[in-house]
């Protein structure tokens, strides 16, 4: 009876109740509307809380399991393809997480742990940024239809509002 058991690591074991004043709830609903209904209210609030909490954490090492996993599209459809992005990124030389916008191309790495996805973004003729994407960020990747300037977009709806 009840809900089927979820695989290990997928179950959400901790439940936190949150109450909002009507005006605050309206603010959340308006912000959620900008995401075009792709998330439930609980998912949106969970992601917003985790994004805020990550601002206070040090950047994890590349061995962290959150960088390794599956890809939203086949590797050959993503590697070296152009992407436009707006994300929260934790930079080594900055305190906290900052909104980072730009363009670049995907670089896909593979190991026994799975795949690791990076965005390489050139911001001057001789300088580039490398953004290490978490599994949660890779889930927000959308393929762009048509033959435009970019094959993919990656927009964190909360980062866009900042």
PyMOL commands that set and color helices and strands:
alter all, ss='L'
color gray80, all
select helices_A, chain A and resi 22-33+41-54+65-67+75-78+135-138+157-161
alter helices_A, ss='H'
color red, helices_A
select strands_A, chain A and resi 82-90+97-111+114-124+127-132+141-143+152-155
alter strands_A, ss='S'
color yellow, strands_A
deselect
rebuild
show_as cartoon
